[in-house]
Amino acid sequence: MPDSGHPAYVSIEYAAQHLDLSKLTIRRMIADGSLQAFRVGKTRSIRVRGADLEALLTPIPAAAS
């Protein structure tokens, strides 16, 4: 996996900061299935893949001049 500049698995808070979204938006994306999340052991900690965050981003095509 290419190095994207952040850890392989990140917290919801990190994901929200990285994408400039609220933590609630990240939780909604997890709930609707647009972002896969993982629980750490039997704890309440939730992590998402850093690569999945990058996959959410889509480039905006430049306007033809």
C-alpha positions as CSV (number, residue, x, y, z in Angstrom):
1,M,0.0,0.0,0.0
2,P,1.5,3.4,-0.9
3,D,2.3,5.8,1.9
4,S,-0.5,8.4,2.1
5,G,1.1,10.4,4.9
6,H,-1.1,9.1,7.7
7,P,-1.3,5.9,9.7
8,A,-2.9,2.7,8.3
9,Y,-5.8,3.0,10.7
10,V,-7.1,6.2,12.2
11,S,-9.6,7.4,14.7
12,I,-12.9,9.0,13.8
13,E,-11.6,12.3,15.2
14,Y,-8.5,12.1,12.9
15,A,-10.6,11.2,9.9
16,A,-12.9,14.2,10.6
17,Q,-9.9,16.5,10.9
18,H,-8.2,15.1,7.8
19,L,-11.3,15.6,5.6
20,D,-12.4,18.8,7.3
21,L,-15.7,17.2,8.3
22,S,-17.5,16.8,11.6
23,K,-17.1,13.6,13.7
24,L,-20.9,13.2,13.3
25,T,-20.5,13.2,9.5
26,I,-17.9,10.5,9.7
27,R,-20.2,8.4,11.9
28,R,-23.0,8.9,9.4
29,M,-20.8,7.7,6.6
30,I,-19.9,4.6,8.6
31,A,-23.6,4.0,9.4
32,D,-24.7,4.3,5.7
33,G,-21.8,2.1,4.5
34,S,-19.9,4.7,2.5
35,L,-17.0,4.3,4.9
36,Q,-15.9,1.0,6.4
37,A,-14.9,1.0,10.1
38,F,-13.4,-1.5,12.5
39,R,-13.7,-2.0,16.2
40,V,-10.5,-2.5,18.1
41,G,-10.8,-5.7,20.1
42,K,-13.6,-5.6,22.6
43,T,-13.2,-1.9,23.3
44,R,-15.5,0.9,22.0
45,S,-12.6,2.3,19.9
46,I,-13.4,2.6,16.2
47,R,-10.9,2.9,13.5
48,V,-11.1,3.5,9.7
49,R,-8.4,2.8,7.1
50,G,-6.4,5.8,6.0
51,A,-6.5,4.5,2.5
52,D,-10.4,4.5,2.6
53,L,-10.3,8.2,3.5
54,E,-8.2,8.9,0.4
55,A,-10.6,6.8,-1.7
56,L,-13.5,9.1,-0.7
57,L,-11.8,12.0,-2.4
58,T,-12.6,12.5,-6.1
59,P,-10.9,15.1,-8.3
60,I,-13.0,17.9,-9.8
61,P,-12.3,18.2,-13.5
62,A,-11.0,21.5,-14.8
63,A,-13.4,23.5,-16.9
64,A,-12.6,23.6,-20.6
65,S,-11.4,26.9,-21.8
